[in-house]
Amino acid sequence: MSTIDRTVRTDEQALQQKARDHLWMHFARQSTMTEGDGVPIIVRGEGHHIWDAAGKRYIDGLSGLFVVNAGHGRRRLAEAAARQAEQLAFFPIWSYAHPSAIELAERLASYAPGDLNRVFYSTGGGEAVETAFKLAKQYWKLMGKPTKHKVISRAIAYHGTPQGALAITGLPGMKSMFEPVTPGGFRVPNTNFYRADEMGFRGTPEEFGRWAADRIEEMILFEGADTVAAVFLEPVQNSGGCFPPPPGYFQRVREICDRHDVLLVSDEVICAFGRIGEWFACDAYGYIPDMITCAKAMTSGYSPLGATIVSDRVHEPFAHGQTSFPHGYTFAGHPVSAAVALENLDIFEEEGLNERVRENSPIFRSTLERLNDLPIVGDVRGDGYFFGIELVKDKATRETFDDDESERLLRGFLSKALYDAGLYCRADDRGDPVIQLAPPLTTGPAEFDEIEQILRGVLTEAWSRL
């Protein structure tokens, strides 16, 4: 072992000890900090690759966490942050403003569909959803309908961890330890066509779209339209493994919301900024919501920022007299983050990243669908650069794994095996077991082939272990 190798190893050992002593990782079992060899420590990123503290390179198959859409190591984004920090590092937008927040608001409004012209900043996606929830409730009070405070979302959907966003989240296992959460959240079936028969539906994808949308109307009528404020939906539902909307689904949902005077919120924290090949995925699926929540790839992760983009209709009752929306965050619309976002969006336009996704998405899909010859692969689904691979015990019957089997398969083998093979992605059991892929938008067919080969080898071994 060379002197350099020994130094790197020593530094990694010191970091592992500090992590064990002081770092509380999010959504992680803390036992991983003290058992085994420690945790992966990522020290560098370049393009669509990352490196760990030992110098090993990996494909970033998840864009960090659906975030680094423009890729790692963009010097111009770091320089944009430095320029802004030198000029104005911080100032709040509580009754004041600064140029980068103003310019970015105008830019986002120009990308958004319809009359979504008002931008309320936050620092992340959960806060953006929390903002939309609170805004919907106050909007209806100002409109003389104070009983409209309930929200509807889909089963297994994840919308964030703040108390309000958690009420919208459709994952009981993420909420039970924090109950009682904010009241008023109600769930309807999601759009997992692969498991539609388990929801009591049989028919075509088009028929399934109408059926799933009609379950929203059924819930509105059951609760009473005079009590429902908003419906929160992701264009492609993340949790559960990339459920795209069936044909006509969102058009039907929009009709239902209009008929019952309910706001439609498009939660695009993951799907916006190129993940589905458009600035906002609602454009890809042909609907205009009343609000859009977004974050993550707005800056490609180079600085934290979120936003709730609001229609003129929803903004209108706030535009008069002494009315205000008593809500905000210290670091929302941060000058550095807004400046980075503007530069990031310039990169998207200059390099045609949205167009790149639309061009390459069919290739990505067909490459992943080659895995359908494996007995463990039940379904490949998704859109854009956002795909999920559902794993099954029996292809013919679509039998899934029980909790113990899923634990052994995902946490006991797949997560580490994929990482050791050079692919960072997500093996997820929120719902049926899936592997999720959302690489940076800079990737192309060569990377798709490499990802498929890694998956093939690891999934083949996983099946042999069952």
C-alpha positions as CSV (number, residue, x, y, z in Angstrom):
1,M,0.0,0.0,0.0
2,S,1.4,3.4,-1.0
3,T,1.8,6.4,1.3
4,I,-1.1,8.1,-0.5
5,D,-3.4,5.0,-0.1
6,R,-2.5,4.8,3.5
7,T,-3.3,8.5,4.0
8,V,-6.7,8.2,2.3
9,R,-7.5,5.1,4.3
10,T,-6.6,6.8,7.5
11,D,-8.7,9.8,6.6
12,E,-11.6,7.6,5.9
13,Q,-11.2,5.8,9.2
14,A,-11.2,9.1,11.0
15,L,-14.4,10.2,9.2
16,Q,-16.1,6.9,10.0
17,Q,-15.3,7.4,13.7
18,K,-16.6,10.9,13.7
19,A,-19.8,9.8,11.9
20,R,-20.3,7.0,14.4
21,D,-19.9,9.5,17.3
22,H,-21.9,12.5,16.0
23,L,-23.8,12.1,12.7
24,W,-27.5,11.3,12.7
25,M,-28.4,10.2,9.1
26,H,-31.8,10.8,7.7
27,F,-34.2,7.9,7.1
28,A,-31.5,5.5,8.2
29,R,-31.2,2.9,10.9
30,Q,-28.7,4.3,13.3
31,S,-27.3,0.8,13.9
32,T,-25.6,1.1,10.5
33,M,-23.3,3.7,12.0
34,T,-22.0,1.3,14.7
35,E,-22.2,-2.1,13.0
36,G,-20.1,-3.4,10.2
37,D,-17.6,-1.3,8.2
38,G,-19.5,2.0,8.6
39,V,-21.3,4.0,6.0
40,P,-20.5,5.0,2.4
41,I,-18.7,8.4,2.4
42,I,-19.0,10.2,-0.9
43,V,-16.3,12.8,-1.4
44,R,-16.5,13.9,-5.1
45,G,-18.8,14.1,-8.1
46,E,-18.1,14.8,-11.8
47,G,-20.7,14.5,-14.5
48,H,-22.8,11.4,-13.8
49,H,-20.2,9.8,-11.5
50,I,-19.4,10.0,-7.8
51,W,-16.4,8.8,-5.8
52,D,-16.2,7.5,-2.3
53,A,-13.5,8.2,0.3
54,A,-11.5,5.1,-0.8
55,G,-11.4,6.5,-4.4
56,K,-13.9,4.1,-6.0
57,R,-16.1,5.4,-8.8
58,Y,-19.8,4.8,-9.1
59,I,-22.5,5.7,-11.6
60,D,-25.0,8.1,-9.9
61,G,-28.2,6.3,-10.9
62,L,-30.4,8.5,-8.7
63,S,-29.0,12.0,-9.3
64,G,-28.2,12.2,-5.6
65,L,-31.8,12.1,-4.6
66,F,-33.6,13.1,-7.9
67,V,-31.7,16.3,-7.6
68,V,-28.5,16.7,-9.6
69,N,-30.2,16.9,-13.0
70,A,-27.4,18.9,-14.6
71,G,-24.7,16.6,-13.3
72,H,-22.0,16.9,-10.7
73,G,-19.0,19.2,-10.8
74,R,-20.5,22.2,-12.7
75,R,-17.9,24.9,-12.0
76,R,-20.1,27.7,-13.3
77,L,-22.7,26.9,-10.7
78,A,-20.1,27.1,-7.9
79,E,-18.9,30.4,-9.5
80,A,-22.4,31.8,-9.7
81,A,-22.9,31.0,-6.0
82,A,-19.5,32.7,-5.1
83,R,-20.4,35.8,-7.1
84,Q,-23.7,36.2,-5.4
85,A,-22.3,35.5,-1.9
86,E,-19.7,38.3,-2.4
87,Q,-22.3,40.8,-3.5
88,L,-25.2,39.9,-1.2
89,A,-24.9,36.6,0.8
90,F,-28.2,36.9,2.6
91,F,-31.3,39.0,2.9
92,P,-34.8,37.8,3.7
93,I,-37.9,38.3,1.5
94,W,-40.1,39.2,4.4
95,S,-41.4,42.5,3.1
96,Y,-38.2,43.1,1.2
97,A,-36.8,41.7,-2.1
98,H,-33.5,41.2,-3.9
99,P,-32.7,40.9,-7.6
100,S,-32.0,37.1,-7.9
101,A,-35.3,36.2,-6.2
102,I,-37.2,38.5,-8.4
103,E,-35.6,37.3,-11.6
104,L,-36.0,33.7,-10.7
105,A,-39.7,34.2,-9.9
106,E,-40.2,35.7,-13.3
107,R,-38.3,32.9,-15.0
108,L,-40.3,30.2,-13.2
109,A,-43.6,31.9,-14.0
110,S,-42.6,32.0,-17.7
111,Y,-42.1,28.2,-17.7
112,A,-45.2,27.4,-15.7
113,P,-48.5,26.7,-17.6
114,G,-51.7,28.7,-17.7
115,D,-51.9,31.6,-15.2
116,L,-49.5,30.2,-12.6
117,N,-47.6,33.5,-12.2
118,R,-46.9,33.8,-8.5
119,V,-43.9,32.2,-6.8
120,F,-43.7,31.6,-3.0
121,Y,-40.2,30.4,-2.0
122,S,-39.2,27.8,0.5
123,T,-36.0,25.9,1.1
124,G,-37.1,22.4,0.0
125,G,-39.9,20.2,-1.3
126,G,-41.6,19.3,2.0
127,E,-41.8,23.0,2.8
128,A,-43.3,23.7,-0.6
129,V,-46.0,21.1,0.0
130,E,-46.6,22.5,3.5
131,T,-47.0,25.9,1.9
132,A,-49.5,24.7,-0.6
133,F,-51.6,23.0,2.1
134,K,-51.7,26.1,4.3
135,L,-52.4,28.3,1.3
136,A,-55.3,26.2,0.1
137,K,-56.9,26.4,3.6
138,Q,-56.5,30.1,3.9
139,Y,-57.7,30.7,0.3
140,W,-61.0,29.0,0.9
141,K,-61.5,30.9,4.1
142,L,-61.0,34.2,2.2
143,M,-63.4,32.9,-0.4
144,G,-66.1,32.5,2.3
145,K,-65.9,28.7,2.4
146,P,-64.1,28.0,5.8
147,T,-65.1,24.4,6.0
148,K,-63.0,23.4,3.0
149,H,-59.9,22.2,4.8
150,K,-59.4,18.5,3.8
151,V,-56.9,17.2,1.3
152,I,-56.9,14.1,-0.9
153,S,-53.8,12.2,-2.1
154,R,-52.9,8.7,-3.2
155,A,-52.0,5.6,-1.4
156,I,-48.3,5.0,-0.8
157,A,-47.5,8.6,-2.1
158,Y,-44.8,10.5,-0.3
159,H,-45.2,14.3,-0.1
160,G,-42.8,15.3,2.7
161,T,-42.1,15.1,6.5
162,P,-43.5,18.4,8.0
163,Q,-46.7,17.8,9.9
164,G,-48.9,19.1,7.2
165,A,-47.1,17.4,4.4
166,L,-47.0,14.2,6.4
167,A,-50.8,14.3,6.6
168,I,-50.8,14.3,2.8
169,T,-48.3,11.5,2.6
170,G,-49.9,8.1,2.0
171,L,-47.5,5.9,3.9
172,P,-48.9,4.8,7.2
173,G,-45.5,3.5,8.4
174,M,-44.0,6.9,8.2
175,K,-46.7,8.5,10.3
176,S,-47.7,6.2,13.1
177,M,-44.8,7.3,15.4
178,F,-45.8,10.9,15.0
179,E,-49.5,10.7,15.4
180,P,-51.7,12.6,15.8
181,V,-50.6,14.4,12.7
182,T,-52.4,17.4,11.1
183,P,-55.9,16.2,10.5
184,G,-57.7,16.2,7.1
185,G,-55.7,13.9,4.9
186,F,-57.6,11.2,2.9
187,R,-56.3,8.6,0.5
188,V,-57.5,7.2,-2.9
189,P,-56.0,4.4,-5.1
190,N,-52.8,5.2,-7.0
191,T,-52.1,4.6,-10.7
192,N,-50.1,1.3,-10.4
193,F,-51.6,-0.4,-13.5
194,Y,-49.4,-3.5,-12.8
195,R,-51.4,-4.0,-9.5
196,A,-54.7,-2.7,-10.7
197,D,-56.5,-6.0,-10.3
198,E,-55.6,-6.0,-6.6
199,M,-57.4,-2.7,-6.4
200,G,-60.5,-4.3,-7.9
201,F,-60.0,-3.1,-11.5
202,R,-59.8,-5.0,-14.7
203,G,-59.6,-3.3,-18.1
204,T,-57.5,-1.2,-20.5
205,P,-55.0,1.5,-19.3
206,E,-57.5,4.1,-20.6
207,E,-60.3,2.6,-18.6
208,F,-58.0,2.4,-15.6
209,G,-57.2,6.1,-15.9
210,R,-60.9,7.0,-15.7
211,W,-61.5,4.5,-12.9
212,A,-58.6,5.8,-10.8
213,A,-59.7,9.5,-11.3
214,D,-63.3,8.6,-10.4
215,R,-62.1,7.3,-7.0
216,I,-61.1,10.9,-6.3
217,E,-64.6,12.2,-7.1
218,E,-66.0,9.4,-5.0
219,M,-63.9,10.5,-2.0
220,I,-64.9,14.2,-2.5
221,L,-68.5,13.2,-2.5
222,F,-68.1,10.9,0.5
223,E,-66.4,13.6,2.6
224,G,-68.5,16.4,1.1
225,A,-67.3,18.8,-1.5
226,D,-67.8,21.7,0.9
227,T,-65.1,20.2,3.1
228,V,-62.4,19.4,0.5
229,A,-59.8,22.1,-0.2
230,A,-57.3,20.4,-2.6
231,V,-56.1,17.2,-4.3
232,F,-52.3,16.6,-4.2
233,L,-50.9,14.4,-7.0
234,E,-47.4,13.8,-8.4
235,P,-47.3,13.6,-12.2
236,V,-45.4,10.3,-11.8
237,Q,-45.8,8.9,-8.3
238,N,-42.4,8.2,-6.8
239,S,-43.0,6.0,-3.8
240,G,-44.1,2.5,-4.7
241,G,-41.9,2.7,-7.8
242,C,-42.7,5.2,-10.5
243,F,-46.4,5.1,-11.3
244,P,-47.0,7.1,-14.5
245,P,-50.5,8.4,-15.1
246,P,-52.8,6.3,-17.4
247,P,-54.1,8.0,-20.5
248,G,-56.7,10.7,-19.8
249,Y,-56.2,10.4,-16.0
250,F,-55.2,14.0,-15.3
251,Q,-57.7,15.5,-17.7
252,R,-60.4,13.6,-15.8
253,V,-59.0,14.8,-12.4
254,R,-59.0,18.3,-13.6
255,E,-62.7,18.0,-14.6
256,I,-63.6,16.6,-11.2
257,C,-61.7,19.3,-9.3
258,D,-63.4,22.0,-11.4
259,R,-66.9,20.4,-10.9
260,H,-66.5,20.3,-7.1
261,D,-64.6,23.6,-6.6
262,V,-61.4,21.8,-5.4
263,L,-57.9,23.0,-6.0
264,L,-55.5,20.7,-7.9
265,V,-51.8,20.7,-6.7
266,S,-49.2,19.2,-8.9
267,D,-46.4,18.0,-6.6
268,E,-43.4,18.2,-8.9
269,V,-40.6,18.2,-6.4
270,I,-39.1,15.3,-8.3
271,C,-40.8,15.5,-11.7
272,A,-40.0,19.2,-12.6
273,F,-36.9,20.5,-14.4
274,G,-36.4,17.9,-17.0
275,R,-37.0,14.6,-15.1
276,I,-39.9,13.9,-17.5
277,G,-38.5,16.0,-20.3
278,E,-40.3,19.3,-19.6
279,W,-39.8,22.2,-17.3
280,F,-42.9,21.0,-15.5
281,A,-44.3,17.5,-16.0
282,C,-47.9,18.7,-16.0
283,D,-47.1,20.0,-19.5
284,A,-46.1,16.5,-20.5
285,Y,-49.4,15.1,-19.4
286,G,-51.6,18.0,-20.6
287,Y,-53.2,19.5,-17.5
288,I,-53.0,22.9,-15.8
289,P,-53.0,22.7,-11.9
290,D,-53.8,25.5,-9.5
291,M,-50.5,25.2,-7.8
292,I,-47.1,23.5,-8.5
293,T,-44.7,22.5,-5.8
294,C,-41.1,22.1,-6.8
295,A,-37.5,22.0,-5.4
296,K,-34.6,19.6,-5.9
297,A,-33.4,20.1,-9.5
298,M,-34.3,23.8,-9.6
299,T,-30.7,24.3,-8.6
300,S,-29.5,20.8,-9.5
301,G,-28.7,20.5,-5.8
302,Y,-25.9,23.1,-5.7
303,S,-27.8,25.1,-3.2
304,P,-31.1,24.4,-1.4
305,L,-34.3,26.0,-2.8
306,G,-38.0,25.2,-3.1
307,A,-41.1,27.0,-4.4
308,T,-44.8,26.9,-4.6
309,I,-46.0,28.4,-7.9
310,V,-49.6,29.7,-7.6
311,S,-52.3,30.6,-10.1
312,D,-53.6,34.2,-10.4
313,R,-56.9,32.7,-9.2
314,V,-55.5,31.5,-5.9
315,H,-53.4,34.7,-5.5
316,E,-56.3,37.1,-6.1
317,P,-57.9,37.2,-2.7
318,F,-54.5,38.0,-1.1
319,A,-53.9,40.9,-3.4
320,H,-56.2,43.4,-1.6
321,G,-56.2,45.5,1.5
322,Q,-54.6,44.2,4.6
323,T,-54.7,40.5,3.7
324,S,-51.5,38.6,4.1
325,F,-50.3,35.0,4.1
326,P,-48.7,34.6,7.5
327,H,-46.2,32.0,6.5
328,G,-42.5,31.9,5.5
329,Y,-39.0,30.6,6.0
330,T,-35.8,32.5,7.0
331,F,-33.8,31.1,4.1
332,A,-36.5,30.9,1.5
333,G,-35.6,32.7,-1.7
334,H,-32.0,32.8,-0.5
335,P,-29.9,35.1,-2.8
336,V,-27.2,32.5,-3.4
337,S,-29.7,29.7,-4.1
338,A,-31.7,31.9,-6.5
339,A,-28.6,32.9,-8.3
340,V,-27.6,29.3,-8.7
341,A,-31.0,28.4,-9.9
342,L,-30.9,31.0,-12.6
343,E,-27.5,29.7,-13.8
344,N,-28.7,26.1,-13.6
345,L,-31.7,27.0,-15.8
346,D,-29.4,28.7,-18.3
347,I,-27.4,25.4,-18.6
348,F,-30.7,23.5,-19.2
349,E,-31.5,25.9,-22.1
350,E,-28.0,26.0,-23.6
351,E,-27.5,22.2,-23.5
352,G,-31.1,21.3,-24.4
353,L,-31.4,19.0,-21.4
354,N,-35.2,18.7,-21.6
355,E,-35.0,17.8,-25.3
356,R,-32.2,15.3,-24.5
357,V,-34.6,13.5,-22.1
358,R,-37.4,13.4,-24.6
359,E,-35.0,12.0,-27.2
360,N,-33.3,9.4,-25.0
361,S,-36.2,8.3,-22.8
362,P,-37.5,5.6,-25.2
363,I,-33.9,4.2,-25.4
364,F,-33.6,4.2,-21.6
365,R,-36.9,2.3,-21.3
366,S,-36.1,-0.3,-24.0
367,T,-32.7,-0.9,-22.3
368,L,-34.2,-1.5,-18.9
369,E,-36.9,-3.7,-20.5
370,R,-34.2,-6.1,-21.6
371,L,-34.3,-7.1,-17.9
372,N,-37.8,-8.6,-18.4
373,D,-36.1,-11.9,-19.3
374,L,-35.0,-12.3,-15.6
375,P,-37.4,-14.3,-13.4
376,I,-37.2,-11.7,-10.6
377,V,-38.3,-8.7,-12.7
378,G,-42.1,-8.3,-12.8
379,D,-42.5,-4.8,-14.2
380,V,-40.5,-2.0,-15.8
381,R,-42.4,1.4,-15.7
382,G,-41.9,5.1,-15.6
383,D,-41.2,8.0,-17.9
384,G,-38.5,10.4,-18.9
385,Y,-35.4,9.7,-16.9
386,F,-37.4,8.2,-14.1
387,F,-38.0,4.4,-14.0
388,G,-38.8,1.7,-11.5
389,I,-38.2,-2.0,-11.7
390,E,-40.6,-4.0,-9.6
391,L,-39.3,-7.3,-8.2
392,V,-41.5,-10.4,-7.8
393,K,-41.3,-14.0,-6.5
394,D,-43.4,-15.3,-9.3
395,K,-43.7,-13.7,-12.7
396,A,-46.8,-15.6,-13.7
397,T,-48.9,-14.8,-10.6
398,R,-47.1,-11.4,-9.8
399,E,-46.6,-12.7,-6.3
400,T,-44.6,-10.2,-4.2
401,F,-42.3,-10.7,-1.3
402,D,-43.4,-10.7,2.3
403,D,-41.9,-8.2,4.8
404,D,-39.1,-10.6,5.9
405,E,-38.2,-11.6,2.4
406,S,-38.2,-8.0,1.3
407,E,-35.9,-7.1,4.2
408,R,-33.4,-9.8,3.3
409,L,-33.6,-9.0,-0.5
410,L,-33.4,-5.2,-0.4
411,R,-31.4,-4.4,2.8
412,G,-29.7,-7.7,3.2
413,F,-28.4,-8.0,-0.3
414,L,-29.5,-5.7,-3.1
415,S,-28.6,-2.2,-1.8
416,K,-25.0,-3.1,-0.9
417,A,-24.5,-5.4,-3.9
418,L,-25.6,-2.8,-6.4
419,Y,-23.4,-0.2,-4.7
420,D,-20.4,-2.6,-4.6
421,A,-21.0,-3.3,-8.3
422,G,-20.6,0.4,-9.1
423,L,-24.2,1.7,-9.2
424,Y,-25.7,4.1,-6.7
425,C,-29.5,3.8,-7.0
426,R,-32.5,3.1,-4.7
427,A,-33.8,-0.3,-3.6
428,D,-37.1,0.7,-2.0
429,D,-39.8,-1.2,-0.1
430,R,-42.3,1.5,0.4
431,G,-44.9,-0.6,-1.2
432,D,-43.8,-3.7,-3.2
433,P,-40.0,-4.0,-3.7
434,V,-38.6,-1.9,-6.5
435,I,-35.3,-0.6,-7.8
436,Q,-35.5,3.1,-8.8
437,L,-33.4,4.9,-11.4
438,A,-33.2,8.6,-12.1
439,P,-29.8,9.4,-13.4
440,P,-28.5,12.9,-14.3
441,L,-30.0,14.3,-17.5
442,T,-26.5,14.3,-19.0
443,T,-26.5,10.5,-19.3
444,G,-27.2,8.7,-22.5
445,P,-27.3,5.2,-24.2
446,A,-23.8,4.2,-23.1
447,E,-24.7,4.8,-19.5
448,F,-28.0,3.1,-19.9
449,D,-26.2,0.0,-21.1
450,E,-23.8,0.1,-18.2
451,I,-26.6,0.4,-15.7
452,E,-28.5,-2.5,-17.3
453,Q,-25.4,-4.7,-17.2
454,I,-24.9,-4.0,-13.5
455,L,-28.5,-4.6,-12.7
456,R,-28.5,-7.8,-14.7
457,G,-25.6,-9.3,-12.8
458,V,-26.8,-8.3,-9.3
459,L,-30.4,-9.3,-10.0
460,T,-29.3,-12.7,-11.4
461,E,-27.3,-13.3,-8.2
462,A,-30.3,-12.1,-6.0
463,W,-32.6,-14.7,-7.7
464,S,-30.1,-17.5,-7.1
465,R,-30.1,-16.6,-3.4
466,L,-33.9,-16.8,-3.0
